[in-house]
């Protein structure tokens, strides 16, 4: 089975967010959560958390939500941090002002433009 590489900029942003969410590795700090404590709260093992943080394992959406629930009262805070750090890969298909991307063939008045048909051979116009 081919090995999936987790080396994109967005995966590195995920690793940064997960590490920052646990806090600085200072055991005297009340905000610090160890890998072991997070793993116990998630009903997983400590290597599970370590593999996520070292990009040796992919983080699924539901696992990401569980981590957000474990570390924050508002799990969207973890998602907001990830969105802030990761670059945009795709841009929206639809434009924000109601005009669709790639729309053409319409006049300003809203009437449909008539398609131009070629004249049959031998006819005069």
N, C-alpha and C positions, 0 to 999 in steps of 0.2 A: 504494500500500500504506500503511495507517495506521501512524503512528509509535507505538511502544509507549513509554509513559512509565515511567521507572524512578525514581520519586520517593517511594516508600513508606518508612515508617520502617524496615522490614526491609532494603530496599536500601541505605539509609544506614548501617545497622549492618554490612552486608557491606563497604561501602567503608571504614568505619572499621577493621574487622578486617584487611582486605587491606593497608591502609597501615601499620597497627601491626605486622603480621607482618614486613614488610620492614625495620622498624626506623626509628630517627630519621634524618633526612637529614643525618648528619654523616659525611663521608667518612673521617674518622680512626677512627671507631668500628668495631670488628671485627664487630659484629652487624648492621651496615647492609648491605642488599642493594639495589643500584640496580635500576631498572626494566629497564635494558638487560641486566644480569646475570641477572635472573630470566627475561627473555624468551629469552635464549640457552639457559638451562637447560631451558626448556619447548619449545624448537625453534619459537619464534614470533618475531614482531617486537616492538620496543619499543612501538609504538602500540597493540598488542593489550593489553598490561598497562596502559597509560595509559587506554585506553577502559574497561577494567574498573573502574579506580579512580575515574574521573570519571563513572561511571554512564551512559556512552554506549553500552555494550554489556552484554548480559546474561551472567551467568556460569553456565555449565552445570555440572551435578553432577560430571561427569568432569574438567572443567577445574579445578574447585574442589579435587578430590582430588589432581590433579597439582600444584597450587600448594602444597597441604599437604605433599605428599611432598618438594617442593623446599625448603621453608623449615623443616620440622621433622622430627625423627626419628620422632615419633608424629603422623601426620596428623590424628588425632582431636583434637589440641590446638587446631588451627585451627577445627574444627567446634564444640568446646566454647565457644570464645570467641564465635563467632557466635550460638550458642544463648543464651549469657549476656547478650548485648547486645540481641538482638531480642525484641520482645514476642510473646506467644503469640497466634496468630490464631484457632485453633480449640481447643476443649477435647475431651477424649476422649469417645467415644460410650459406652464401657463404664466403669462405676465400678470403682475399684480393689479393692473388697472382694468381688468376685464377683457382686454384684448388678447386673443389667443395667439400664441407663437405660430407662425407659419400660415396665418389666415390671409387669404388673398382671394380676389375674384368678387369682392363686394364693393359697391359704391358707397359714398358718404351717406346717401339718403336711406340706405338699408335695403335697397332693391338688389336683386340678384343680377349680376352681369351676364349677358347672353353670350354663350360660347360662340366663337367664330368658326363657321364651317366653311371649308373650301368649296368654291364653285365647281359644279361638275364640268368635266372636260367638254369643250365645244359649245358651251353656253356663253351668252354675252350678258354682261352686267353693266 
